[in-house]
Structure formats: structure tokens, C-alpha cells
Amino acid sequence: MALATRTGRRPSRTRAVWDSTVGKKAVMAVSGLIMLLYLVAHMIGNLKVFFGPGEFNAYGHWIRTVGEPFMHYTWTLWIIRVVLVAAVVAHATAAYQLSRRDIRARPAKYVHARRRASYATRTTRWGGVILGLFIVWHILDLTTGHVHAGGFQEGHPYQNVVDSFSTWYGNVIYIVAMLALGLHIRHGFWAAAQTLGAGGRNRDRALKGVANLLALLLTAGFVAVPVGVMTGVVS
């Protein structure tokens, strides 16, 4: 109302949807599902490391040539990156604003009946912070090589992965982040389903089962890579 009074016109429908709690939750749900689809594809690609340097390096080259000759070298990869960055920014912004709105609406601590929901919410929030920091680290480690151990080799992702997970801190950072990812997916997938109207009395149990399964498979799939390096299966 204040915006409409100052400018003499009503805010756009897009702005009105974004300003609403339901709109922010919908943005979180859609952007979360986009990132989930990417994570599934990324995990499958990562597991190619168990087939040796030839296949893994070939995969690393392939993702830069997808769409050729119609698309120029790395154009498809950059489109994917832009979409992911937009999804991450939208997801984080909506989550932060919803968190601030929730704090303003409930200045006092939750009563006993709300402790379970509050715990899940707090876990998701802190998991999001951990994952945000990890994304920055991961890019600097295996994409740009600025914090990479052992000497970053452009075009040799297999050796870069082995180098990264040959350090204790590389393993700790990655595994902790993947555990946070699993918890984030476990709660976030079910919440997204509710927001998008897929939930219901007869479907909630199945959706929670799918959320648990996705969280378990993705966590195990991603953690398998550093474990493979640590045990010498990948070397």
C-alpha cells in the first residue's frame, strides 16, 4: 500500500507475487528443484571418476562441447552456470527474506509444540549457509584453481580431483558440505512439494520417503568420490 501511495500506481503483478510469503516460497521451491536436477546430473558425472582418468577427462571435455557445432565451445556450459547462479541467488534471497519476516512475526521463542518445526527450519537455514560457503570454495578449488592443492591442471579434472581429496582439509570440507546437502534436500524437497501443491494427506508419507531416498543417494554418491581417493580406489 505504501508503494502504491508514493508512486501513484500499484506494484506490478510480478512484484506483488515476490512480496508475498507464498510467492517467496514458490521461488524457493522452483529454484530448489532446478538445483536438485543439476545435482543429480552432477553426481552421475562425478561417479565417472571410478572408470579412470581417460573417461573422466573425456567427460570434462564433453560438457564444454555440448551443442556443437550449433553452440560455440563452452556456451552451453555457461548457460547452465548462469541459470544455476540465478537459481542460487533467488533461493538464498527468498530464504533470507522469509527468515527475517518469520523473526519479525514471532519475536518470542516457539512454544513446545513448535520445537520440531523450528529445529528443521534452523537446520535448513544453517545448512544453506554452509552450502553457500562451500560453493565458493568448490569453484575456487576445482574450477578456477585458486585454492587448489598440488598445482591446478586445466583440462585434467581427474588429477585435480585426486589432488583435492588427497588433503585432509579438502576431504573434511567436502564431506561436511555433502552431509549438510543431504539434510537440506531431506527437508527442502518435502517443503517444496507442499508449496507447489503436490502434498496431501495420502501423499505426504510417499513424498517424505522420496525426500529421504534422494538425500541418501545424493549424499552417498558425492561422498563416494573423496572416499574413493582416500582408500586408493581412485588414484
WOFENNOR-V988069 format. One record per residue. N is the residue number from 1. RES is the residue in three letters. PHI is phi as a letter, one per 20 degrees, with the letter a starting at -180 (999 if undefined). OMEGA is omega in degrees with one decimal (NA if undefined). NEAR is the number of other ideal C-beta (glycine too) atoms within 8 Angstrom. Layout:
N/RES/PHI/OMEGA/NEAR
N/RES/PHI/OMEGA/NEAR
This chain:
1/MET/999/-179.2/4
2/ALA/f/-179.9/5
3/LEU/f/-179.8/7
4/ALA/f/-178.8/10
5/THR/f/-177.2/7
6/ARG/f/-174.8/6
7/THR/e/-179.0/6
8/GLY/n/178.6/5
9/ARG/b/-179.3/5
10/ARG/f/176.4/5
11/PRO/f/-179.9/8
12/SER/f/179.5/6
13/ARG/f/178.6/5
14/THR/f/179.5/6
15/ARG/f/-179.9/8
16/ALA/f/178.5/11
17/VAL/f/-179.2/10
18/TRP/f/-178.2/9
19/ASP/f/-179.1/7
20/SER/e/177.5/8
21/THR/f/179.1/7
22/VAL/f/179.3/8
23/GLY/f/179.2/11
24/LYS/f/178.1/12
25/LYS/f/177.9/12
26/ALA/f/176.5/11
27/VAL/f/177.7/12
28/MET/f/-177.6/16
29/ALA/f/-177.8/13
30/VAL/f/179.8/9
31/SER/f/177.0/14
32/GLY/f/178.7/13
33/LEU/f/176.0/9
34/ILE/f/179.4/11
35/MET/f/178.8/12
36/LEU/f/177.6/11
37/LEU/f/177.3/8
38/TYR/f/-178.5/10
39/LEU/f/177.7/11
40/VAL/f/179.5/9
41/ALA/f/-179.3/8
42/HIS/f/178.9/8
43/MET/f/179.1/12
44/ILE/f/177.9/9
45/GLY/f/179.6/9
46/ASN/f/-177.0/10
47/LEU/f/175.8/10
48/LYS/f/178.4/10
49/VAL/f/-179.8/11
50/PHE/f/179.0/9
51/PHE/e/173.9/7
52/GLY/o/-176.8/7
53/PRO/f/-178.7/8
54/GLY/f/-177.4/7
55/GLU/f/-178.3/9
56/PHE/f/177.9/14
57/ASN/f/176.9/12
58/ALA/f/176.5/8
59/TYR/f/178.1/11
60/GLY/f/176.8/11
61/HIS/f/-177.2/9
62/TRP/f/-177.6/8
63/ILE/f/176.7/10
64/ARG/e/-178.1/9
65/THR/d/-179.9/8
66/VAL/g/177.7/9
67/GLY/n/177.5/7
68/GLU/f/6.0/8
69/PRO/e/179.9/3
70/PHE/f/177.2/4
71/MET/e/177.1/8
72/HIS/f/-179.4/5
73/TYR/g/179.2/6
74/THR/m/-179.0/7
75/TRP/f/179.6/9
76/THR/f/178.7/10
77/LEU/f/-180.0/10
78/TRP/f/175.3/8
79/ILE/f/177.9/8
80/ILE/f/180.0/9
81/ARG/f/-179.7/8
82/VAL/f/178.9/8
83/VAL/f/179.9/9
84/LEU/f/178.1/11
85/VAL/f/178.3/8
86/ALA/f/179.3/9
87/ALA/f/180.0/12
88/VAL/f/-179.4/12
89/VAL/f/179.2/8
90/ALA/f/-179.4/11
91/HIS/f/-177.8/14
92/ALA/f/-179.6/10
93/THR/f/178.8/8
94/ALA/f/179.8/13
95/ALA/f/-179.7/11
96/TYR/f/-177.9/8
97/GLN/f/176.0/9
98/LEU/f/178.3/12
99/SER/f/178.4/9
100/ARG/f/179.0/8
101/ARG/f/179.5/9
102/ASP/f/179.4/9
103/ILE/f/179.0/8
104/ARG/f/-178.1/7
105/ALA/f/-177.7/5
106/ARG/c/-178.2/7
107/PRO/f/178.8/4
108/ALA/e/179.5/3
109/LYS/f/177.1/3
110/TYR/f/174.5/9
111/VAL/f/-174.1/6
112/HIS/g/-176.1/5
113/ALA/f/-177.4/5
114/ARG/d/-174.4/8
115/ARG/f/-177.6/9
116/ARG/f/179.5/6
117/ALA/f/-179.8/8
118/SER/f/179.2/9
119/TYR/f/179.5/8
120/ALA/f/-179.8/9
121/THR/f/-179.9/9
122/ARG/f/179.3/8
123/THR/f/179.9/10
124/THR/f/-179.7/13
125/ARG/f/-179.2/10
126/TRP/f/175.0/9
127/GLY/f/177.6/12
128/GLY/f/177.7/12
129/VAL/f/178.7/8
130/ILE/g/-178.8/11
131/LEU/f/177.3/12
132/GLY/f/177.5/10
133/LEU/f/179.9/8
134/PHE/f/179.7/12
135/ILE/g/178.4/9
136/VAL/f/179.2/8
137/TRP/f/-176.2/10
138/HIS/f/178.2/11
139/ILE/f/179.7/9
140/LEU/f/-178.5/11
141/ASP/e/-169.8/12
142/LEU/d/176.5/10
143/THR/d/-179.9/7
144/THR/e/178.0/6
145/GLY/n/-175.7/11
146/HIS/f/179.8/6
147/VAL/d/-175.8/7
148/HIS/f/178.5/13
149/ALA/e/173.6/8
150/GLY/n/179.2/7
151/GLY/n/-177.7/5
152/PHE/f/-179.4/9
153/GLN/d/178.8/7
154/GLU/f/178.9/5
155/GLY/n/178.2/7
156/HIS/c/-176.1/9
157/PRO/f/-179.3/11
158/TYR/f/-179.6/12
159/GLN/f/178.2/9
160/ASN/f/177.4/13
161/VAL/f/179.5/14
162/VAL/f/179.3/11
163/ASP/f/-176.3/13
164/SER/f/-176.7/14
165/PHE/e/172.0/14
166/SER/e/177.2/9
167/THR/d/-178.1/9
168/TRP/f/-177.2/5
169/TYR/f/175.9/6
170/GLY/f/178.0/13
171/ASN/f/-178.8/12
172/VAL/f/-179.6/8
173/ILE/g/-175.8/10
174/TYR/f/-176.2/15
175/ILE/f/176.9/10
176/VAL/f/179.3/9
177/ALA/f/-179.6/12
178/MET/f/174.3/12
179/LEU/f/176.1/10
180/ALA/f/177.4/13
181/LEU/f/179.4/14
182/GLY/g/178.5/12
183/LEU/f/-179.7/12
184/HIS/f/179.8/12
185/ILE/f/-178.2/14
186/ARG/g/179.5/12
187/HIS/e/-173.5/12
188/GLY/f/-179.1/10
189/PHE/f/-179.7/15
190/TRP/f/178.9/13
191/ALA/f/179.0/12
192/ALA/f/178.6/12
193/ALA/f/178.2/12
194/GLN/f/-178.6/9
195/THR/f/-177.1/11
196/LEU/e/174.2/9
197/GLY/n/-179.8/5
198/ALA/e/-177.8/8
199/GLY/f/-179.7/9
200/GLY/r/-176.8/6
201/ARG/g/-177.6/4
202/ASN/e/-176.3/4
203/ARG/d/-175.3/9
204/ASP/g/-178.9/10
205/ARG/f/179.7/6
206/ALA/f/179.6/7
207/LEU/f/177.6/13
208/LYS/f/176.6/9
209/GLY/f/177.5/8
210/VAL/f/178.8/9
211/ALA/f/179.3/14
212/ASN/f/-178.9/9
213/LEU/f/178.7/8
214/LEU/f/-179.8/12
215/ALA/f/-178.7/13
216/LEU/f/-177.4/9
217/LEU/f/-178.8/9
218/LEU/f/178.4/15
219/THR/f/-179.4/12
220/ALA/f/-178.8/8
221/GLY/f/179.9/11
222/PHE/f/-178.6/12
223/VAL/f/-179.3/12
224/ALA/g/-177.1/10
225/VAL/f/177.8/13
226/PRO/f/176.4/12
227/VAL/f/177.7/8
228/GLY/f/177.8/11
229/VAL/f/-178.0/15
230/MET/f/-177.8/8
231/THR/e/179.4/6
232/GLY/n/177.3/6
233/VAL/f/174.3/7
234/VAL/d/-176.8/11
235/SER/b/NA/5
